[in-house]
Amino acid sequence: MSKTSKLKALVAVAVVASAATFSSPTQVSAAVETVSRAHHAIVRTKHSSNGIAAVSGTVSGISGNTITLTAQNGTTYSVDASAAKIVKNKTSATLSEVVAGDTLVVRGTVSGNNVTATAIFDGQFQKVWSAIKSFAHDRFIGSVSSVNGSSFTISSQGRKLSTSYTVNTDGTTVIKKDGQNASLSDIVSGVKVRVTGTLASSTNTVTAKEVTIVTLHRSTSIEGSVTAISGNTLTVSNATSTYSIDVSRAKIFGSNNVKSSVSSITTGDALTIFGGQGEGSSTINAKIVRDTSKAF
């Protein structure tokens, strides 16, 4: 399929998706994914050699047959709509029906900031854009290079980041590590983090909604004796270390290979544990626990 065909198909799918009513972030997420795919297709096509391109944004002015369109990133386009087919809310329309504040997707030929339009879609993405503003956030990944109070700096990784960014947290920021709640003190220089929040591009500053500390897990196995039990967490010690064992997702067997449950394990039992362990962590997420001291 050509880039132009892909673009047409993605725009059509996004138009259908935007006809829905959004009542939750989950519904928005699916629509955002559709629009994101269309957006990436637009970006790729914009710079193609065949001259066909598309831009999207909000109408900031109209003069005669020329529309001034402001894109999401602040770029302003001058759109010549004199020969364009116009569709507004899925119905054929005229230029007089396009007004300031409308959200447009414009297909045509782009030269710098000038667009000669062949087709203009008005209002098709309005619900999606509104939903994105309500629910969607910028996402970043990087390594922490410094920490200063409730803020830290991440060094760029991948195409999303091109430089260092300052991440600001507050009392509403959710911090996670290994699927559990963590605290700001767990964010130290050198750790890798995923940040969801709002970017102020002019200052390279992110107001964080959620920070996930990324830990590298490796397969491990240990042997030891149970010294304490608290729900689905076992404290297991051996001659060299003490471990916190999360058995919430583990399969538990006795010495006779009969399957059982965590309620069968008691303090003092000898265990062999297989699971995953985060780098530098004493917590093991158990996959298999074998109680070698008893048969079930």
ROPA-398889 format. One record per residue (C-alpha): x negated, y, z; residue in one letter. Coordinates in steps of 0.2 Angstrom, whole numbers, always signed. Layout:
N
<tinu px="X" py="Y" pz="Z" res="A"/>
...
END
This chain:
296
<tinu px="+0" py="+0" pz="+0" res="M"/>
<tinu px="-7" py="+17" pz="-5" res="S"/>
<tinu px="-9" py="+31" pz="+8" res="K"/>
<tinu px="+5" py="+41" pz="+1" res="T"/>
<tinu px="+17" py="+25" pz="+2" res="S"/>
<tinu px="+11" py="+22" pz="+20" res="K"/>
<tinu px="+15" py="+40" pz="+24" res="L"/>
<tinu px="+32" py="+40" pz="+17" res="K"/>
<tinu px="+36" py="+24" pz="+26" res="A"/>
<tinu px="+30" py="+30" pz="+43" res="L"/>
<tinu px="+39" py="+46" pz="+41" res="V"/>
<tinu px="+55" py="+37" pz="+37" res="A"/>
<tinu px="+53" py="+26" pz="+52" res="V"/>
<tinu px="+49" py="+40" pz="+63" res="A"/>
<tinu px="+65" py="+49" pz="+57" res="V"/>
<tinu px="+76" py="+34" pz="+61" res="V"/>
<tinu px="+67" py="+33" pz="+78" res="A"/>
<tinu px="+70" py="+52" pz="+82" res="S"/>
<tinu px="+89" py="+49" pz="+80" res="A"/>
<tinu px="+90" py="+40" pz="+96" res="A"/>
<tinu px="+94" py="+48" pz="+113" res="T"/>
<tinu px="+79" py="+46" pz="+126" res="F"/>
<tinu px="+83" py="+44" pz="+144" res="S"/>
<tinu px="+67" py="+36" pz="+151" res="S"/>
<tinu px="+48" py="+36" pz="+148" res="P"/>
<tinu px="+49" py="+18" pz="+141" res="T"/>
<tinu px="+60" py="+23" pz="+127" res="Q"/>
<tinu px="+50" py="+39" pz="+124" res="V"/>
<tinu px="+34" py="+28" pz="+123" res="S"/>
<tinu px="+40" py="+18" pz="+109" res="A"/>
<tinu px="+45" py="+33" pz="+99" res="A"/>
<tinu px="+29" py="+42" pz="+103" res="V"/>
<tinu px="+20" py="+26" pz="+96" res="E"/>
<tinu px="+30" py="+28" pz="+80" res="T"/>
<tinu px="+26" py="+46" pz="+78" res="V"/>
<tinu px="+8" py="+44" pz="+83" res="S"/>
<tinu px="+6" py="+31" pz="+69" res="R"/>
<tinu px="+14" py="+44" pz="+57" res="A"/>
<tinu px="+3" py="+58" pz="+63" res="H"/>
<tinu px="-13" py="+48" pz="+61" res="H"/>
<tinu px="-7" py="+43" pz="+43" res="A"/>
<tinu px="-4" py="+62" pz="+40" res="I"/>
<tinu px="-22" py="+66" pz="+46" res="V"/>
<tinu px="-30" py="+53" pz="+36" res="R"/>
<tinu px="-20" py="+58" pz="+20" res="T"/>
<tinu px="-23" py="+77" pz="+22" res="K"/>
<tinu px="-41" py="+75" pz="+18" res="H"/>
<tinu px="-39" py="+62" pz="+4" res="S"/>
<tinu px="-45" py="+65" pz="-14" res="S"/>
<tinu px="-28" py="+64" pz="-22" res="N"/>
<tinu px="-23" py="+81" pz="-15" res="G"/>
<tinu px="-7" py="+74" pz="-7" res="I"/>
<tinu px="-5" py="+79" pz="+11" res="A"/>
<tinu px="+7" py="+83" pz="+25" res="A"/>
<tinu px="+7" py="+94" pz="+40" res="V"/>
<tinu px="+19" py="+96" pz="+54" res="S"/>
<tinu px="+23" py="+110" pz="+67" res="G"/>
<tinu px="+35" py="+124" pz="+72" res="T"/>
<tinu px="+42" py="+138" pz="+61" res="V"/>
<tinu px="+35" py="+154" pz="+68" res="S"/>
<tinu px="+41" py="+165" pz="+53" res="G"/>
<tinu px="+49" py="+166" pz="+36" res="I"/>
<tinu px="+46" py="+178" pz="+22" res="S"/>
<tinu px="+55" py="+175" pz="+6" res="G"/>
<tinu px="+50" py="+158" pz="+0" res="N"/>
<tinu px="+35" py="+157" pz="+12" res="T"/>
<tinu px="+36" py="+148" pz="+29" res="I"/>
<tinu px="+23" py="+152" pz="+43" res="T"/>
<tinu px="+21" py="+135" pz="+52" res="L"/>
<tinu px="+11" py="+133" pz="+68" res="T"/>
<tinu px="+5" py="+115" pz="+71" res="A"/>
<tinu px="+3" py="+107" pz="+88" res="Q"/>
<tinu px="-15" py="+111" pz="+89" res="N"/>
<tinu px="-12" py="+130" pz="+86" res="G"/>
<tinu px="-17" py="+130" pz="+67" res="T"/>
<tinu px="-6" py="+141" pz="+57" res="T"/>
<tinu px="-1" py="+136" pz="+39" res="Y"/>
<tinu px="+7" py="+147" pz="+25" res="S"/>
<tinu px="+19" py="+135" pz="+17" res="V"/>
<tinu px="+26" py="+139" pz="-1" res="D"/>
<tinu px="+43" py="+132" pz="-1" res="A"/>
<tinu px="+49" py="+139" pz="-18" res="S"/>
<tinu px="+49" py="+121" pz="-26" res="A"/>
<tinu px="+52" py="+110" pz="-11" res="A"/>
<tinu px="+66" py="+98" pz="-8" res="K"/>
<tinu px="+73" py="+102" pz="+9" res="I"/>
<tinu px="+81" py="+90" pz="+21" res="V"/>
<tinu px="+88" py="+96" pz="+38" res="K"/>
<tinu px="+95" py="+84" pz="+50" res="N"/>
<tinu px="+95" py="+70" pz="+37" res="K"/>
<tinu px="+106" py="+81" pz="+25" res="T"/>
<tinu px="+101" py="+91" pz="+9" res="S"/>
<tinu px="+98" py="+109" pz="+14" res="A"/>
<tinu px="+92" py="+126" pz="+7" res="T"/>
<tinu px="+78" py="+137" pz="+13" res="L"/>
<tinu px="+91" py="+149" pz="+21" res="S"/>
<tinu px="+95" py="+135" pz="+33" res="E"/>
<tinu px="+77" py="+134" pz="+40" res="V"/>
<tinu px="+75" py="+146" pz="+55" res="V"/>
<tinu px="+61" py="+151" pz="+67" res="A"/>
<tinu px="+59" py="+138" pz="+80" res="G"/>
<tinu px="+63" py="+123" pz="+69" res="D"/>
<tinu px="+51" py="+108" pz="+69" res="T"/>
<tinu px="+46" py="+103" pz="+52" res="L"/>
<tinu px="+36" py="+90" pz="+43" res="V"/>
<tinu px="+30" py="+97" pz="+26" res="V"/>
<tinu px="+23" py="+86" pz="+12" res="R"/>
<tinu px="+14" py="+94" pz="-2" res="G"/>
<tinu px="-3" py="+100" pz="-7" res="T"/>
<tinu px="-15" py="+107" pz="+6" res="V"/>
<tinu px="-29" py="+120" pz="+2" res="S"/>
<tinu px="-36" py="+127" pz="+18" res="G"/>
<tinu px="-22" py="+134" pz="+28" res="N"/>
<tinu px="-10" py="+135" pz="+12" res="N"/>
<tinu px="+2" py="+122" pz="+8" res="V"/>
<tinu px="+12" py="+120" pz="-8" res="T"/>
<tinu px="+27" py="+110" pz="-2" res="A"/>
<tinu px="+36" py="+97" pz="-12" res="T"/>
<tinu px="+47" py="+91" pz="+2" res="A"/>
<tinu px="+51" py="+98" pz="+19" res="I"/>
<tinu px="+60" py="+88" pz="+33" res="F"/>
<tinu px="+68" py="+100" pz="+46" res="D"/>
<tinu px="+74" py="+94" pz="+63" res="G"/>
<tinu px="+70" py="+75" pz="+61" res="Q"/>
<tinu px="+57" py="+75" pz="+75" res="F"/>
<tinu px="+64" py="+88" pz="+87" res="Q"/>
<tinu px="+70" py="+75" pz="+100" res="K"/>
<tinu px="+53" py="+66" pz="+99" res="V"/>
<tinu px="+43" py="+82" pz="+101" res="W"/>
<tinu px="+54" py="+87" pz="+116" res="S"/>
<tinu px="+52" py="+70" pz="+124" res="A"/>
<tinu px="+33" py="+70" pz="+121" res="I"/>
<tinu px="+32" py="+87" pz="+130" res="K"/>
<tinu px="+42" py="+80" pz="+145" res="S"/>
<tinu px="+34" py="+63" pz="+146" res="F"/>
<tinu px="+18" py="+61" pz="+136" res="A"/>
<tinu px="+0" py="+66" pz="+143" res="H"/>
<tinu px="-17" py="+67" pz="+136" res="D"/>
<tinu px="-28" py="+51" pz="+139" res="R"/>
<tinu px="-47" py="+51" pz="+142" res="F"/>
<tinu px="-60" py="+38" pz="+146" res="I"/>
<tinu px="-78" py="+41" pz="+152" res="G"/>
<tinu px="-91" py="+39" pz="+165" res="S"/>
<tinu px="-91" py="+51" pz="+180" res="V"/>
<tinu px="-107" py="+62" pz="+180" res="S"/>
<tinu px="-103" py="+72" pz="+195" res="S"/>
<tinu px="-91" py="+75" pz="+209" res="V"/>
<tinu px="-86" py="+91" pz="+218" res="N"/>
<tinu px="-73" py="+90" pz="+231" res="G"/>
<tinu px="-56" py="+86" pz="+222" res="S"/>
<tinu px="-64" py="+88" pz="+205" res="S"/>
<tinu px="-76" py="+77" pz="+195" res="F"/>
<tinu px="-84" py="+78" pz="+178" res="T"/>
<tinu px="-83" py="+64" pz="+165" res="I"/>
<tinu px="-95" py="+62" pz="+151" res="S"/>
<tinu px="-88" py="+59" pz="+134" res="S"/>
<tinu px="-85" py="+41" pz="+127" res="Q"/>
<tinu px="-77" py="+37" pz="+110" res="G"/>
<tinu px="-68" py="+49" pz="+98" res="R"/>
<tinu px="-55" py="+56" pz="+111" res="K"/>
<tinu px="-69" py="+65" pz="+120" res="L"/>
<tinu px="-83" py="+75" pz="+111" res="S"/>
<tinu px="-90" py="+83" pz="+126" res="T"/>
<tinu px="-90" py="+83" pz="+145" res="S"/>
<tinu px="-73" py="+87" pz="+154" res="Y"/>
<tinu px="-69" py="+93" pz="+171" res="T"/>
<tinu px="-55" py="+83" pz="+179" res="V"/>
<tinu px="-45" py="+91" pz="+193" res="N"/>
<tinu px="-35" py="+81" pz="+205" res="T"/>
<tinu px="-22" py="+85" pz="+219" res="D"/>
<tinu px="-10" py="+77" pz="+231" res="G"/>
<tinu px="+1" py="+71" pz="+217" res="T"/>
<tinu px="-13" py="+62" pz="+207" res="T"/>
<tinu px="-12" py="+43" pz="+208" res="V"/>
<tinu px="-28" py="+34" pz="+209" res="I"/>
<tinu px="-29" py="+16" pz="+206" res="K"/>
<tinu px="-43" py="+2" pz="+207" res="K"/>
<tinu px="-41" py="-16" pz="+203" res="D"/>
<tinu px="-22" py="-13" pz="+202" res="G"/>
<tinu px="-22" py="-6" pz="+220" res="Q"/>
<tinu px="-20" py="+11" pz="+227" res="N"/>
<tinu px="-37" py="+19" pz="+229" res="A"/>
<tinu px="-43" py="+36" pz="+235" res="S"/>
<tinu px="-54" py="+51" pz="+229" res="L"/>
<tinu px="-68" py="+44" pz="+239" res="S"/>
<tinu px="-69" py="+29" pz="+227" res="D"/>
<tinu px="-73" py="+40" pz="+213" res="I"/>
<tinu px="-92" py="+42" pz="+213" res="V"/>
<tinu px="-105" py="+46" pz="+200" res="S"/>
<tinu px="-108" py="+32" pz="+188" res="G"/>
<tinu px="-91" py="+24" pz="+189" res="V"/>
<tinu px="-80" py="+22" pz="+173" res="K"/>
<tinu px="-63" py="+30" pz="+173" res="V"/>
<tinu px="-47" py="+31" pz="+163" res="R"/>
<tinu px="-38" py="+48" pz="+165" res="V"/>
<tinu px="-20" py="+52" pz="+161" res="T"/>
<tinu px="-16" py="+71" pz="+162" res="G"/>
<tinu px="-14" py="+88" pz="+154" res="T"/>
<tinu px="-29" py="+95" pz="+144" res="L"/>
<tinu px="-33" py="+114" pz="+144" res="A"/>
<tinu px="-43" py="+113" pz="+128" res="S"/>
<tinu px="-50" py="+131" pz="+130" res="S"/>
<tinu px="-59" py="+126" pz="+146" res="T"/>
<tinu px="-61" py="+108" pz="+144" res="N"/>
<tinu px="-51" py="+105" pz="+160" res="T"/>
<tinu px="-39" py="+90" pz="+163" res="V"/>
<tinu px="-26" py="+91" pz="+177" res="T"/>
<tinu px="-25" py="+73" pz="+181" res="A"/>
<tinu px="-8" py="+64" pz="+184" res="K"/>
<tinu px="-17" py="+47" pz="+186" res="E"/>
<tinu px="-35" py="+41" pz="+187" res="V"/>
<tinu px="-39" py="+22" pz="+185" res="T"/>
<tinu px="-56" py="+17" pz="+191" res="I"/>
<tinu px="-62" py="+4" pz="+178" res="V"/>
<tinu px="-71" py="-11" pz="+186" res="T"/>
<tinu px="-80" py="-25" pz="+176" res="L"/>
<tinu px="-74" py="-42" pz="+181" res="H"/>
<tinu px="-85" py="-58" pz="+180" res="R"/>
<tinu px="-80" py="-75" pz="+183" res="S"/>
<tinu px="-86" py="-82" pz="+200" res="T"/>
<tinu px="-84" py="-96" pz="+212" res="S"/>
<tinu px="-87" py="-97" pz="+231" res="I"/>
<tinu px="-85" py="-109" pz="+245" res="E"/>
<tinu px="-81" py="-104" pz="+263" res="G"/>
<tinu px="-70" py="-105" pz="+278" res="S"/>
<tinu px="-54" py="-95" pz="+281" res="V"/>
<tinu px="-56" py="-83" pz="+296" res="T"/>
<tinu px="-40" py="-73" pz="+293" res="A"/>
<tinu px="-24" py="-73" pz="+284" res="I"/>
<tinu px="-13" py="-58" pz="+279" res="S"/>
<tinu px="+1" py="-62" pz="+267" res="G"/>
<tinu px="-7" py="-66" pz="+250" res="N"/>
<tinu px="-24" py="-60" pz="+256" res="T"/>
<tinu px="-37" py="-72" pz="+264" res="L"/>
<tinu px="-53" py="-67" pz="+273" res="T"/>
<tinu px="-66" py="-81" pz="+268" res="V"/>
<tinu px="-83" py="-81" pz="+275" res="S"/>
<tinu px="-99" py="-92" pz="+272" res="N"/>
<tinu px="-117" py="-91" pz="+277" res="A"/>
<tinu px="-121" py="-75" pz="+266" res="T"/>
<tinu px="-105" py="-65" pz="+264" res="S"/>
<tinu px="-87" py="-61" pz="+269" res="T"/>
<tinu px="-74" py="-60" pz="+255" res="Y"/>
<tinu px="-56" py="-54" pz="+253" res="S"/>
<tinu px="-47" py="-66" pz="+242" res="I"/>
<tinu px="-31" py="-61" pz="+233" res="D"/>
<tinu px="-21" py="-77" pz="+231" res="V"/>
<tinu px="-5" py="-69" pz="+224" res="S"/>
<tinu px="-8" py="-76" pz="+207" res="R"/>
<tinu px="-18" py="-92" pz="+212" res="A"/>
<tinu px="-14" py="-110" pz="+210" res="K"/>
<tinu px="-17" py="-119" pz="+226" res="I"/>
<tinu px="-22" py="-137" pz="+228" res="F"/>
<tinu px="-27" py="-149" pz="+242" res="G"/>
<tinu px="-41" py="-161" pz="+242" res="S"/>
<tinu px="-30" py="-174" pz="+233" res="N"/>
<tinu px="-26" py="-162" pz="+219" res="N"/>
<tinu px="-8" py="-160" pz="+224" res="V"/>
<tinu px="-2" py="-142" pz="+221" res="K"/>
<tinu px="+4" py="-132" pz="+236" res="S"/>
<tinu px="+6" py="-114" pz="+242" res="S"/>
<tinu px="-3" py="-101" pz="+252" res="V"/>
<tinu px="+8" py="-106" pz="+267" res="S"/>
<tinu px="-1" py="-123" pz="+268" res="S"/>
<tinu px="-18" py="-114" pz="+271" res="I"/>
<tinu px="-23" py="-111" pz="+289" res="T"/>
<tinu px="-37" py="-102" pz="+298" res="T"/>
<tinu px="-53" py="-113" pz="+298" res="G"/>
<tinu px="-49" py="-122" pz="+282" res="D"/>
<tinu px="-63" py="-125" pz="+270" res="A"/>
<tinu px="-60" py="-118" pz="+253" res="L"/>
<tinu px="-67" py="-118" pz="+236" res="T"/>
<tinu px="-61" py="-103" pz="+226" res="I"/>
<tinu px="-62" py="-99" pz="+207" res="F"/>
<tinu px="-58" py="-82" pz="+201" res="G"/>
<tinu px="-63" py="-65" pz="+195" res="G"/>
<tinu px="-74" py="-52" pz="+205" res="Q"/>
<tinu px="-77" py="-34" pz="+201" res="G"/>
<tinu px="-94" py="-27" pz="+200" res="E"/>
<tinu px="-101" py="-23" pz="+217" res="G"/>
<tinu px="-84" py="-28" pz="+225" res="S"/>
<tinu px="-81" py="-41" pz="+239" res="S"/>
<tinu px="-63" py="-44" pz="+233" res="T"/>
<tinu px="-60" py="-59" pz="+222" res="I"/>
<tinu px="-44" py="-61" pz="+212" res="N"/>
<tinu px="-42" py="-80" pz="+214" res="A"/>
<tinu px="-36" py="-91" pz="+200" res="K"/>
<tinu px="-38" py="-108" pz="+208" res="I"/>
<tinu px="-40" py="-111" pz="+227" res="V"/>
<tinu px="-44" py="-129" pz="+232" res="R"/>
<tinu px="-42" py="-133" pz="+251" res="D"/>
<tinu px="-55" py="-146" pz="+253" res="T"/>
<tinu px="-51" py="-149" pz="+272" res="S"/>
<tinu px="-34" py="-156" pz="+269" res="K"/>
<tinu px="-23" py="-166" pz="+258" res="A"/>
<tinu px="-5" py="-160" pz="+254" res="F"/>
END
